Amino acid sequence: MEERNDWHPVALSTSIKPATSAGTRLFDEELVVWRDTGEATHIWEDRCPHRGMKLSFGFVRGDHIACLYHGWQYDAAGQCRYIPAHPDIKVPPAIKVKTYGAAEQDGMIWAALGPDLPPLPSRSATETLPVRSLYLRGGTGRALNLLRDHPPRSFTQEAGPAQIEPVSPTLFRIRAGTDALLIGVQALSGSRTALHIVIAGPAAAYQGAGQLHFLRWANALRHDAETVQVEPAATALGEAV
């Protein structure tokens, strides 16, 4: 089911711009997702080893991220390289942030918390367009039930009921007529779930009107999640549909 050593989506690729950072959670662990100025993505424990300040509150300079509190700077491997109060000191190797596996695929940023990185799920789309990320009450089973009970309508044609199918334990595809959405499922905690939604299709067909069509569906889904009682799924995430 939701194994630490699986790949888990933690953000849409477009939501983390170069030289920015954001805080998130996975299995209730606090993470910082940041992109250096070369656009490489990093996922670390969201805590400066000095005084425990969240690194997601800090700032990015080149391939370093600096803590907002005292300005300690960490390189792309998580090693502290500069302490402003002691600019000439050789920083001990032990001062290092815990880092995790990071990858980008299908319009999403992925994290793996375990020590051995598994293969990424097979690429599901050659081109994607972002819709939005939803943050919902309840576990992953409840989120999947909401998707099943409140599917989107097709944008390009009238069609029968939408179909949802697992691509991996944390990635699902919804087919509505000739349209396809990819839904990354992030277990923020046992009682909170994020859904990262992208269109699996070319910008020429979906940019603008298509994105708006599925954004309206996503906003309605969020409204339903806040107002409709849905029983949590009793089975594993990959078996819940």
Backbone as CSV, one residue per row, in Angstrom:
resi,resn,N_x,N_y,N_z,CA_x,CA_y,CA_z,C_x,C_y,C_z
1,MET,0.852,-1.188,0.000,0.000,0.000,0.000,0.881,1.229,0.000
2,GLU,0.792,2.083,1.032,1.517,3.338,1.041,2.877,3.141,1.697
3,GLU,3.825,2.620,0.950,5.131,2.327,1.498,6.040,3.542,1.402
4,ARG,6.872,3.704,2.403,7.800,4.829,2.398,8.709,4.786,1.177
5,ASN,9.024,3.599,0.702,9.975,3.495,-0.399,9.309,3.484,-1.768
6,ASP,7.980,3.710,-1.808,7.328,3.984,-3.087,7.602,5.442,-3.467
7,TRP,7.330,5.764,-4.702,7.351,7.160,-5.129,5.999,7.793,-4.838
8,HIS,6.028,8.961,-4.227,4.802,9.661,-3.844,4.808,11.070,-4.426
9,PRO,3.715,11.490,-5.087,3.657,12.862,-5.598,3.514,13.834,-4.435
10,VAL,4.258,14.933,-4.490,4.203,15.914,-3.401,3.881,17.325,-3.896
11,ALA,3.825,17.538,-5.213,3.497,18.859,-5.763,3.356,18.731,-7.271
12,LEU,2.659,19.679,-7.866,2.703,19.838,-9.313,4.041,20.467,-9.692
13,SER,4.607,20.061,-10.801,5.891,20.619,-11.223,5.818,22.132,-11.370
14,THR,4.694,22.635,-11.874,4.567,24.065,-12.118,4.409,24.878,-10.841
15,SER,4.159,24.220,-9.709,3.933,24.965,-8.466,5.238,25.337,-7.767
16,ILE,6.355,24.731,-8.172,7.660,25.051,-7.573,8.521,25.703,-8.654
17,LYS,8.603,27.012,-8.602,9.371,27.756,-9.584,10.859,27.721,-9.226
18,PRO,11.758,27.992,-10.189,13.187,28.079,-9.865,13.441,29.076,-8.742
19,ALA,14.332,28.693,-7.817,14.737,29.527,-6.684,13.600,29.751,-5.692
20,THR,12.665,28.772,-5.591,11.605,28.854,-4.591,11.526,27.546,-3.824
21,SER,10.825,27.594,-2.704,10.635,26.408,-1.869,9.217,26.397,-1.324
22,ALA,8.766,25.224,-0.881,7.447,25.090,-0.274,7.487,23.945,0.721
23,GLY,6.730,24.072,1.774,6.630,23.006,2.761,5.454,22.102,2.466
24,THR,5.590,20.812,2.773,4.499,19.866,2.624,4.680,18.759,3.648
25,ARG,3.795,17.762,3.613,3.895,16.608,4.505,3.707,15.332,3.707
26,LEU,4.313,14.266,4.185,4.115,12.934,3.637,4.175,11.962,4.805
27,PHE,3.063,11.220,5.013,2.946,10.367,6.200,3.193,11.169,7.486
28,ASP,2.754,12.418,7.478,2.874,13.336,8.610,4.309,13.775,8.884
29,GLU,5.224,13.499,7.983,6.585,14.020,8.092,6.671,15.340,7.322
30,GLU,7.302,16.331,7.939,7.413,17.641,7.305,8.572,17.639,6.301
31,LEU,8.268,18.052,5.079,9.254,18.074,4.005,9.324,19.472,3.409
32,VAL,10.506,19.833,2.903,10.655,21.020,2.073,10.936,20.556,0.649
33,VAL,10.177,21.103,-0.291,10.397,20.859,-1.714,10.937,22.158,-2.291
34,TRP,12.147,22.112,-2.854,12.723,23.346,-3.388,13.414,23.088,-4.718
35,ARG,13.456,24.162,-5.507,14.061,24.083,-6.828,15.188,25.112,-6.886
36,ASP,16.387,24.662,-7.264,17.502,25.606,-7.342,17.402,26.420,-8.628
37,THR,18.310,27.352,-8.814,18.217,28.236,-9.975,18.516,27.509,-11.282
38,GLY,19.126,26.320,-11.189,19.301,25.481,-12.369,18.108,24.596,-12.641
39,GLU,17.027,24.756,-11.857,15.745,24.070,-11.982,15.753,22.632,-11.464
40,ALA,16.857,22.171,-10.861,16.852,20.853,-10.230,15.980,20.896,-8.975
41,THR,15.276,19.799,-8.712,14.358,19.720,-7.589,14.983,18.901,-6.464
42,HIS,14.742,19.350,-5.215,15.270,18.698,-4.025,14.151,18.523,-3.000
43,ILE,14.184,17.405,-2.285,13.203,17.140,-1.240,13.954,16.710,0.015
44,TRP,13.786,17.476,1.064,14.525,17.256,2.305,13.579,17.275,3.494
45,GLU,14.109,16.844,4.633,13.434,17.097,5.893,13.351,18.620,6.081
46,ASP,12.181,19.098,6.487,11.981,20.550,6.584,12.414,21.064,7.960
47,ARG,13.723,20.958,8.201,14.241,21.383,9.509,15.712,21.715,9.392
48,CYS,16.075,22.933,9.777,17.486,23.290,9.848,18.099,22.612,11.068
49,PRO,19.239,21.921,10.921,19.851,21.234,12.064,20.282,22.171,13.191
50,HIS,20.399,23.459,12.917,20.882,24.386,13.932,19.853,24.606,15.046
51,ARG,18.718,25.201,14.699,17.690,25.497,15.698,16.314,24.960,15.314
52,GLY,16.241,24.143,14.302,14.982,23.512,13.940,14.030,24.356,13.129
53,MET,14.440,25.519,12.667,13.587,26.364,11.828,13.261,25.633,10.523
54,LYS,12.040,25.817,10.003,11.652,25.212,8.735,12.477,25.815,7.585
55,LEU,13.123,24.970,6.824,13.871,25.458,5.666,12.948,25.998,4.581
56,SER,11.696,25.570,4.594,10.750,26.094,3.601,10.465,27.574,3.815
57,PHE,10.835,28.118,4.983,10.718,29.555,5.216,11.942,30.312,4.695
58,GLY,12.958,29.580,4.255,14.223,30.193,3.875,14.239,30.702,2.451
59,PHE,15.451,30.883,1.916,15.598,31.437,0.579,16.647,30.649,-0.182
60,VAL,16.515,30.628,-1.509,17.382,29.850,-2.397,18.319,30.807,-3.115
61,ARG,19.608,30.427,-3.116,20.626,31.166,-3.847,21.455,30.160,-4.631
62,GLY,21.330,30.175,-5.947,22.061,29.204,-6.764,21.606,27.794,-6.439
63,ASP,22.562,26.916,-6.072,22.206,25.552,-5.695,22.269,25.372,-4.179
64,HIS,22.119,26.459,-3.423,22.080,26.413,-1.960,20.715,26.897,-1.479
65,ILE,20.281,26.369,-0.340,19.128,26.911,0.354,19.602,27.361,1.729
66,ALA,19.130,28.513,2.169,19.581,29.104,3.426,18.423,29.201,4.404
67,CYS,18.717,28.928,5.660,17.723,29.038,6.718,17.426,30.515,6.977
68,LEU,16.157,30.832,7.192,15.749,32.216,7.439,16.247,32.730,8.784
69,TYR,16.440,31.831,9.749,16.733,32.250,11.119,18.142,32.837,11.249
70,HIS,19.165,32.035,10.922,20.545,32.505,11.070,21.327,32.451,9.758
71,GLY,20.673,32.106,8.659,21.319,32.178,7.357,22.242,31.023,7.024
72,TRP,22.211,29.931,7.805,23.074,28.792,7.464,22.683,28.276,6.092
73,GLN,23.700,28.022,5.254,23.457,27.617,3.879,23.825,26.153,3.662
74,TYR,22.983,25.463,2.885,23.159,24.033,2.613,23.220,23.808,1.117
75,ASP,24.165,22.948,0.688,24.300,22.680,-0.742,23.288,21.636,-1.198
76,ALA,23.342,21.257,-2.473,22.341,20.359,-3.047,22.358,18.968,-2.429
77,ALA,23.439,18.603,-1.753,23.519,17.308,-1.073,23.074,17.398,0.385
78,GLY,22.659,18.594,0.824,22.202,18.767,2.202,23.287,19.157,3.178
79,GLN,24.525,19.297,2.705,25.649,19.616,3.578,25.708,21.118,3.855
80,CYS,25.870,21.485,5.127,26.048,22.895,5.462,27.398,23.369,4.933
81,ARG,27.382,24.496,4.214,28.606,25.013,3.596,28.996,26.398,4.098
82,TYR,28.073,27.083,4.761,28.403,28.456,5.156,27.566,28.869,6.358
83,ILE,28.244,29.419,7.370,27.598,29.950,8.565,27.957,31.431,8.659
84,PRO,27.003,32.330,8.426,27.333,33.764,8.374,28.013,34.300,9.627
85,ALA,27.664,33.793,10.794,28.282,34.295,12.027,29.734,33.861,12.154
86,HIS,30.130,32.829,11.410,31.508,32.325,11.439,31.947,32.066,9.996
87,PRO,32.127,33.090,9.205,32.358,32.918,7.759,33.636,32.176,7.408
88,ASP,34.603,32.129,8.327,35.878,31.480,8.008,35.983,30.062,8.549
89,ILE,34.968,29.604,9.251,35.034,28.270,9.855,34.856,27.197,8.784
90,LYS,35.559,26.085,8.975,35.317,24.913,8.136,34.165,24.130,8.764
91,VAL,33.038,24.090,8.081,31.831,23.508,8.668,31.998,21.998,8.823
92,PRO,31.724,21.451,10.010,31.837,20.003,10.211,30.888,19.223,9.302
93,PRO,31.333,18.090,8.765,30.482,17.284,7.884,29.200,16.799,8.554
94,ALA,29.192,16.727,9.886,28.016,16.227,10.599,26.828,17.177,10.495
95,ILE,27.074,18.428,10.129,25.972,19.392,10.016,25.360,19.234,8.630
96,LYS,24.334,18.430,8.562,23.759,18.050,7.285,22.263,17.822,7.447
97,VAL,21.498,18.197,6.437,20.058,17.985,6.429,19.759,16.604,5.844
98,LYS,18.736,15.941,6.387,18.320,14.654,5.841,17.657,14.874,4.490
99,THR,18.141,14.167,3.467,17.617,14.329,2.112,16.877,13.074,1.673
100,TYR,15.978,13.255,0.714,15.187,12.146,0.198,15.268,12.108,-1.327
101,GLY,14.827,10.994,-1.895,14.798,10.874,-3.339,13.811,11.850,-3.948
102,ALA,14.203,12.484,-5.050,13.343,13.443,-5.741,13.390,13.179,-7.238
103,ALA,12.239,13.294,-7.899,12.160,13.085,-9.344,10.973,13.876,-9.878
104,GLU,10.953,14.069,-11.207,9.819,14.725,-11.867,9.361,13.870,-13.031
105,GLN,8.066,13.702,-13.105,7.476,12.925,-14.195,5.979,13.200,-14.244
106,ASP,5.421,13.199,-15.437,3.981,13.376,-15.628,3.465,14.653,-14.981
107,GLY,4.274,15.714,-15.012,3.822,16.999,-14.507,3.779,17.111,-13.002
108,MET,4.426,16.158,-12.298,4.422,16.159,-10.847,5.835,15.967,-10.306
109,ILE,6.052,16.431,-9.088,7.291,16.187,-8.349,7.039,15.020,-7.407
110,TRP,7.971,14.076,-7.390,7.803,12.827,-6.644,8.888,12.692,-5.575
111,ALA,8.514,12.111,-4.447,9.441,11.861,-3.344,9.423,10.383,-2.981
112,ALA,10.594,9.867,-2.598,10.711,8.525,-2.031,11.471,8.645,-0.718
113,LEU,10.868,8.175,0.366,11.452,8.373,1.688,12.387,7.252,2.115
114,GLY,12.298,6.108,1.472,13.112,4.978,1.887,14.561,5.106,1.428
115,PRO,15.430,4.216,1.930,16.854,4.316,1.601,17.200,3.863,0.193
116,ASP,16.382,3.003,-0.399,16.656,2.481,-1.743,15.592,2.986,-2.699
117,LEU,16.005,3.732,-3.724,15.042,4.322,-4.637,14.471,3.266,-5.574
118,PRO,13.137,3.129,-5.609,12.523,2.170,-6.533,12.436,2.787,-7.916
119,PRO,12.127,1.995,-8.947,11.894,2.562,-10.273,10.663,3.462,-10.237
120,LEU,10.708,4.548,-10.993,9.525,5.384,-11.135,8.434,4.615,-11.882
121,PRO,7.152,4.947,-11.624,6.089,4.356,-12.448,6.336,4.668,-13.924
122,SER,5.893,3.779,-14.787,6.052,4.014,-16.223,5.423,5.343,-16.598
123,ARG,6.102,6.082,-17.447,5.596,7.395,-17.853,4.224,7.243,-18.487
124,SER,3.270,8.055,-18.031,1.880,7.896,-18.461,1.460,8.879,-19.530
125,ALA,2.252,9.923,-19.774,1.881,10.925,-20.771,3.134,11.576,-21.323
126,THR,3.112,11.867,-22.628,4.235,12.578,-23.229,4.141,14.071,-22.969
127,GLU,2.921,14.564,-22.715,2.722,15.974,-22.434,1.596,16.105,-21.422
128,THR,1.749,16.995,-20.473,0.710,17.234,-19.471,0.500,18.731,-19.289
129,LEU,-0.676,19.072,-18.786,-1.009,20.440,-18.406,-1.550,20.412,-16.979
130,PRO,-1.125,21.335,-16.132,-1.604,21.315,-14.751,-3.053,21.772,-14.646
131,VAL,-3.750,21.202,-13.686,-5.091,21.671,-13.318,-5.009,22.347,-11.950
132,ARG,-4.808,21.576,-10.892,-4.570,22.143,-9.575,-4.298,21.010,-8.595
133,SER,-3.864,21.360,-7.406,-3.744,20.423,-6.292,-4.892,20.686,-5.325
134,LEU,-5.507,19.602,-4.845,-6.575,19.687,-3.860,-6.086,19.124,-2.536
135,TYR,-6.461,19.758,-1.431,-6.094,19.298,-0.101,-7.385,18.993,0.656
136,LEU,-7.577,17.726,0.990,-8.863,17.235,1.456,-8.763,16.614,2.840
137,ARG,-9.872,16.710,3.578,-9.990,15.972,4.832,-10.152,14.479,4.517
138,GLY,-9.603,13.648,5.393,-9.776,12.211,5.244,-8.562,11.544,4.620
139,GLY,-8.528,10.223,4.732,-7.418,9.451,4.207,-7.514,9.243,2.704
140,THR,-6.567,8.489,2.171,-6.505,8.293,0.723,-7.705,7.509,0.206
141,GLY,-8.226,6.575,1.006,-9.394,5.819,0.565,-10.601,6.715,0.347
142,ARG,-10.811,7.660,1.253,-11.926,8.604,1.101,-11.730,9.451,-0.160
143,ALA,-10.509,9.899,-0.405,-10.250,10.714,-1.596,-10.555,9.930,-2.868
144,LEU,-10.182,8.665,-2.899,-10.452,7.853,-4.083,-11.936,7.591,-4.248
145,ASN,-12.667,7.433,-3.151,-14.116,7.286,-3.241,-14.762,8.545,-3.823
146,LEU,-14.254,9.706,-3.431,-14.766,10.956,-3.992,-14.538,11.015,-5.500
147,LEU,-13.350,10.615,-5.945,-13.077,10.590,-7.384,-14.023,9.636,-8.105
148,ARG,-14.257,8.498,-7.499,-15.138,7.501,-8.123,-16.579,7.999,-8.194
149,ASP,-17.043,8.672,-7.133,-18.441,9.080,-7.043,-18.729,10.426,-7.717
150,HIS,-17.668,11.219,-7.987,-17.856,12.539,-8.598,-16.873,12.701,-9.767
151,PRO,-17.007,11.880,-10.805,-16.036,11.923,-11.910,-16.243,13.153,-12.791
152,PRO,-15.225,13.518,-13.578,-15.358,14.659,-14.496,-16.127,14.282,-15.751
153,ARG,-16.666,15.292,-16.405,-17.230,15.116,-17.739,-16.137,15.346,-18.775
154,SER,-16.304,14.738,-19.915,-15.347,14.925,-21.002,-15.378,16.372,-21.499
155,PHE,-14.219,16.874,-21.872,-14.129,18.215,-22.460,-14.309,18.168,-23.966
156,THR,-13.801,17.157,-24.624,-13.762,17.150,-26.091,-14.960,16.468,-26.725
157,GLN,-15.724,15.663,-25.962,-16.870,14.986,-26.546,-17.788,14.496,-25.446
158,GLU,-19.043,14.274,-25.806,-19.955,13.632,-24.866,-19.582,12.153,-24.783
159,ALA,-19.654,11.608,-23.586,-19.226,10.219,-23.417,-19.970,9.597,-22.261
160,GLY,-19.788,8.291,-22.123,-20.390,7.580,-21.011,-19.651,7.859,-19.723
161,PRO,-19.889,7.051,-18.692,-19.271,7.267,-17.381,-17.749,7.240,-17.464
162,ALA,-17.131,8.107,-16.692,-15.669,8.123,-16.624,-15.166,6.865,-15.941
163,GLN,-13.968,6.463,-16.305,-13.349,5.267,-15.739,-12.078,5.658,-14.997
164,ILE,-11.892,5.113,-13.791,-10.673,5.374,-13.028,-9.890,4.079,-12.897
165,GLU,-8.585,4.165,-13.130,-7.758,2.963,-13.097,-6.412,3.288,-12.449
166,PRO,-5.850,2.346,-11.685,-4.544,2.594,-11.061,-3.415,2.455,-12.069
167,VAL,-2.464,3.372,-12.015,-1.215,3.272,-12.764,-0.127,2.734,-11.836
168,SER,-0.139,3.192,-10.600,0.758,2.729,-9.545,-0.012,2.900,-8.237
169,PRO,0.552,2.500,-7.089,-0.182,2.690,-5.835,-0.515,4.145,-5.519
170,THR,0.192,5.104,-6.143,-0.041,6.511,-5.819,-0.388,7.364,-7.033
171,LEU,-0.647,6.735,-8.175,-0.995,7.467,-9.395,-2.170,6.773,-10.071
172,PHE,-3.197,7.581,-10.409,-4.396,7.047,-11.027,-4.711,7.825,-12.301
173,ARG,-5.319,7.118,-13.246,-5.747,7.731,-14.502,-7.269,7.708,-14.557
174,ILE,-7.855,8.861,-14.914,-9.295,8.939,-15.153,-9.503,9.175,-16.639
175,ARG,-10.263,8.309,-17.273,-10.603,8.468,-18.684,-12.054,8.941,-18.786
176,ALA,-12.256,10.046,-19.484,-13.594,10.570,-19.733,-13.698,10.820,-21.227
177,GLY,-14.319,9.889,-21.940,-14.328,9.966,-23.393,-12.912,9.834,-23.920
178,THR,-12.486,10.767,-24.765,-11.123,10.742,-25.291,-10.153,11.511,-24.403
179,ASP,-10.629,12.092,-23.315,-9.785,12.855,-22.401,-9.229,11.939,-21.314
180,ALA,-8.088,12.346,-20.771,-7.489,11.590,-19.666,-6.881,12.566,-18.667
181,LEU,-7.130,12.296,-17.401,-6.506,13.030,-16.304,-5.607,12.075,-15.542
182,LEU,-4.505,12.597,-15.005,-3.673,11.851,-14.081,-3.838,12.472,-12.697
183,ILE,-4.033,11.618,-11.699,-4.261,12.058,-10.324,-3.185,11.448,-9.445
184,GLY,-2.294,12.268,-8.920,-1.317,11.808,-7.947,-1.892,11.933,-6.549
185,VAL,-1.791,10.860,-5.774,-2.410,10.801,-4.450,-1.317,10.860,-3.391
186,GLN,-1.351,11.918,-2.575,-0.345,12.142,-1.539,-0.972,11.974,-0.169
187,ALA,-0.454,11.033,0.611,-0.919,10.819,1.984,-0.223,11.828,2.894
188,LEU,-0.839,12.986,3.079,-0.251,13.989,3.967,-0.144,13.450,5.385
189,SER,-1.218,12.799,5.834,-1.271,12.155,7.150,-2.384,11.124,7.078
190,GLY,-2.720,10.521,8.203,-3.820,9.570,8.200,-5.167,10.220,7.997
191,SER,-5.252,11.532,8.163,-6.535,12.225,8.073,-6.544,13.367,7.059
192,ARG,-5.485,13.480,6.242,-5.410,14.520,5.219,-4.774,13.930,3.969
193,THR,-5.331,14.294,2.804,-4.844,13.776,1.522,-4.769,14.920,0.523
194,ALA,-3.743,14.895,-0.318,-3.649,15.836,-1.432,-3.823,15.075,-2.738
195,LEU,-4.541,15.667,-3.664,-4.684,15.143,-5.012,-4.049,16.143,-5.973
196,HIS,-3.072,15.690,-6.744,-2.393,16.537,-7.717,-2.913,16.148,-9.105
197,ILE,-3.560,17.088,-9.784,-4.338,16.789,-10.979,-3.699,17.440,-12.200
198,VAL,-3.437,16.624,-13.226,-2.940,17.139,-14.507,-3.747,16.516,-15.640
199,ILE,-3.803,17.229,-16.745,-4.397,16.702,-17.974,-3.304,15.967,-18.741
200,ALA,-3.590,14.742,-19.135,-2.651,13.983,-19.963,-2.995,14.253,-21.428
201,GLY,-2.421,15.335,-21.960,-2.726,15.699,-23.332,-1.970,16.945,-23.742
202,PRO,-2.002,17.277,-25.025,-1.191,18.389,-25.548,-1.801,19.750,-25.239
203,ALA,-0.920,20.734,-25.103,-1.367,22.102,-24.856,-2.266,22.601,-25.992
204,ALA,-1.980,22.180,-27.215,-2.767,22.641,-28.356,-4.241,22.286,-28.215
205,ALA,-4.534,21.191,-27.525,-5.919,20.746,-27.383,-6.583,21.251,-26.111
206,TYR,-5.791,21.493,-25.040,-6.402,21.710,-23.727,-6.050,23.036,-23.052
207,GLN,-5.007,23.713,-23.522,-4.600,24.925,-22.822,-5.720,25.964,-22.862
208,GLY,-5.977,26.547,-21.732,-7.035,27.548,-21.650,-8.370,26.915,-21.332
209,ALA,-9.197,26.701,-22.353,-10.565,26.234,-22.143,-10.605,24.844,-21.507
210,GLY,-9.728,23.942,-21.953,-9.715,22.598,-21.373,-9.290,22.618,-19.917
211,GLN,-8.259,23.400,-19.618,-7.830,23.522,-18.220,-8.947,24.097,-17.356
212,LEU,-9.642,25.104,-17.868,-10.736,25.705,-17.111,-11.858,24.703,-16.885
213,HIS,-12.162,23.902,-17.893,-13.197,22.871,-17.774,-12.889,21.931,-16.605
214,PHE,-11.653,21.427,-16.540,-11.317,20.476,-15.484,-11.036,21.175,-14.152
215,LEU,-10.649,22.449,-14.193,-10.504,23.201,-12.952,-11.863,23.372,-12.276
216,ARG,-12.897,23.654,-13.049,-14.236,23.762,-12.474,-14.663,22.454,-11.839
217,TRP,-14.349,21.331,-12.505,-14.654,20.026,-11.906,-13.879,19.836,-10.596
218,ALA,-12.589,20.177,-10.595,-11.779,20.010,-9.394,-12.318,20.863,-8.246
219,ASN,-12.738,22.088,-8.544,-13.292,22.951,-7.502,-14.605,22.386,-6.963
220,ALA,-15.420,21.816,-7.856,-16.663,21.187,-7.416,-16.363,19.951,-6.568
221,LEU,-15.321,19.207,-6.938,-14.936,18.035,-6.157,-14.528,18.441,-4.744
222,ARG,-13.790,19.529,-4.644,-13.395,20.023,-3.324,-14.618,20.421,-2.512
223,HIS,-15.587,21.079,-3.154,-16.824,21.442,-2.465,-17.543,20.195,-1.977
224,ASP,-17.636,19.177,-2.834,-18.286,17.931,-2.436,-17.547,17.284,-1.264
225,ALA,-16.219,17.352,-1.288,-15.435,16.752,-0.204,-15.731,17.412,1.139
226,GLU,-16.067,18.697,1.105,-16.327,19.429,2.337,-17.759,19.291,2.826
227,THR,-18.664,18.846,1.929,-20.079,18.832,2.289,-20.716,17.449,2.291
228,VAL,-20.110,16.490,1.602,-20.712,15.161,1.464,-19.954,14.171,2.321
229,GLN,-20.682,13.368,3.082,-20.061,12.315,3.881,-19.790,11.114,2.996
230,VAL,-18.536,10.690,2.950,-18.131,9.536,2.137,-17.456,8.534,3.046
231,GLU,-17.899,7.308,2.998,-17.294,6.274,3.829,-15.878,5.989,3.360
232,PRO,-14.896,5.854,4.287,-13.534,5.537,3.881,-13.436,4.154,3.278
233,ALA,-12.560,4.020,2.306,-12.346,2.696,1.684,-11.734,1.757,2.690
234,ALA,-12.168,0.495,2.633,-11.666,-0.496,3.581,-10.499,-1.273,3.019
235,THR,-10.205,-1.084,1.716,-9.139,-1.845,1.090,-7.913,-0.988,0.892
236,ALA,-6.851,-1.612,0.409,-5.600,-0.896,0.161,-5.788,0.126,-0.943
237,LEU,-4.924,1.118,-0.969,-5.029,2.218,-1.922,-5.076,1.708,-3.349
238,GLY,-4.198,0.798,-3.699,-4.162,0.308,-5.072,-5.336,-0.580,-5.427
239,GLU,-6.159,-0.982,-4.425,-7.292,-1.853,-4.666,-8.626,-1.136,-4.473
240,ALA,-8.554,0.168,-4.270,-9.747,0.878,-3.824,-10.683,1.270,-4.952
241,VAL,-10.316,0.957,-6.192,-11.186,1.360,-7.294,-11.601,0.154,-8.114
